[in-house]
Amino acid sequence: MKDMTEEEYAALDKRLTDTVPTLGHTGTGFFSRRKAAQPALSITVDSVTANYLTTKASADHKTPAEIISELVQEKIAAAR
């Protein structure tokens, strides 16, 4: 990667300083579209469940949401 000149750096600095990001659910960015397509739901769990999820997720190199999803899918499969 080539080094920027002082003029290029100044132009980039001005552009980034003057740019106002668009935020909110009406944005067109990746996360805005993803959130609009699939709204996130929050749940509250007790401390034992939270500790289990974080420990299991860390050990399996997954997120707590992935662990919950696997557990729910197992329950659904067992009910069939």
Sequence and secondary structure as in RCSB ss.txt:
>XXXX:A:sequence
MKDMTEEEYAALDKRLTDTVPTLGHTGTGFFSRRKAAQPALSITVDSVTANYLTTKASADHKTPAEIISELVQEK
IAAAR
>XXXX:A:secstr
     HHHHHHHHHHHHH     STT  SHHHHHHHHS        HHHHHHHHHHHHHHT  HHHHHHHHHHHH
HHHH 
